[in-house]
Amino acid sequence: MDFFYAPGTCAQGIHLLLEEIGVPFKPHAVAFAEREQYGEAYRKLNPKSKVPVLVLDDGEVLTELPAIAFYLSQAYPAAKLLPSDLRSQVRALSLLEYITATVHMRGFTRIFRADTFNATDPEAAKKDGRAVVEAGFANLSASLGEQDYLLGDFSIADAGLFFLEWWGRTRAKLSLPANLDAHYERMLTRPAVQRMMAREKASP
Ligand SMILES: N[C@@H](CCC(=O)N[C@@H](CS)C(=O)NCC(=O)O)C(=O)O
């Protein structure tokens, strides 16, 4: 398998799942600083110019984080990335959808790329983004409750929550609800997360 990512992006979620599975994969760091994702070669791979992308051994190209995470959970059942009962699977997908479509795309993207949302008043876009992220962390905190992981045991949903927590703490300098801080610290003790962080040269 070939895995396309850029360090410090949402692709961390898939990166850490690949490490959890322990399957051999070839990592390709896409040079965002050089806008490689908009170049011809990358757009042939993914016309959406986004990471993460996973290319399977038969050449099929998978995009969109929740879909790739679901694929990995079903293709590698021994890694136990998703419980087998339907209700838990739906809960995990619902959480991942909220993490990526709302908290990431409507929240963090406004903070990190404020000028693309409001060129005349980027601070207003950042403020809107922070409100979405704060509501997002409050909702995810309620979902986590007193459990160690979002579904009780580790699952694909935690891989999504991790990159939000990392962005919140390190890039956006936000304070997280106490149980999300504890979840983040717990994730950092997982060898797979440590291997992902080392490859991405990401500091906790
Ligand atoms: N909906 C996509 C979003 C992926 C996404 O926005 N990736 C960002 C990195 S966090 C990206 O590749 N951005 C490149 C760009 O917009 O130029 C998913 O969940 O996979």
The ligand as an SDF file (V2000), in Angstrom:
LIG
                    3D

 20 19  0  0  0  0  0  0  0  0999 V2000
  -12.7080   15.6120    3.6970 N   0  0  0  0  0  0  0  0  0  0  0  0
  -11.3050   15.2890    3.5610 C   0  0  0  0  0  0  0  0  0  0  0  0
  -10.5060   16.4950    4.0090 C   0  0  0  0  0  0  0  0  0  0  0  0
   -9.0670   16.3130    3.7970 C   0  0  0  0  0  0  0  0  0  0  0  0
   -8.3340   17.6400    3.9870 C   0  0  0  0  0  0  0  0  0  0  0  0
   -8.9320   18.7370    4.0770 O   0  0  0  0  0  0  0  0  0  0  0  0
   -6.9970   17.5360    4.0280 N   0  0  0  0  0  0  0  0  0  0  0  0
   -6.1860   18.7120    4.1300 C   0  0  0  0  0  0  0  0  0  0  0  0
   -5.1050   18.5050    5.1870 C   0  0  0  0  0  0  0  0  0  0  0  0
   -5.7900   18.4820    6.8290 S   0  0  0  0  0  0  0  0  0  0  0  0
   -5.4900   18.9450    2.8080 C   0  0  0  0  0  0  0  0  0  0  0  0
   -5.0780   18.0050    2.1500 O   0  0  0  0  0  0  0  0  0  0  0  0
   -5.3290   20.2040    2.4020 N   0  0  0  0  0  0  0  0  0  0  0  0
   -4.6240   20.5670    1.2220 C   0  0  0  0  0  0  0  0  0  0  0  0
   -5.1590   21.7920    0.5700 C   0  0  0  0  0  0  0  0  0  0  0  0
   -6.3260   22.1370    0.8430 O   0  0  0  0  0  0  0  0  0  0  0  0
   -4.4040   22.4080   -0.1530 O   0  0  0  0  0  0  0  0  0  0  0  0
  -10.9770   14.0650    4.4160 C   0  0  0  0  0  0  0  0  0  0  0  0
  -11.6510   13.8720    5.4590 O   0  0  0  0  0  0  0  0  0  0  0  0
  -10.0980   13.2990    4.0550 O   0  0  0  0  0  0  0  0  0  0  0  0
  1  2  1  0
  2  3  1  0
  2 18  1  0
  3  4  1  0
  4  5  1  0
  5  6  2  0
  5  7  1  0
  7  8  1  0
  8  9  1  0
  8 11  1  0
  9 10  1  0
 11 12  2  0
 11 13  1  0
 13 14  1  0
 14 15  1  0
 15 16  2  0
 15 17  1  0
 18 19  2  0
 18 20  1  0
M  END
$$$$
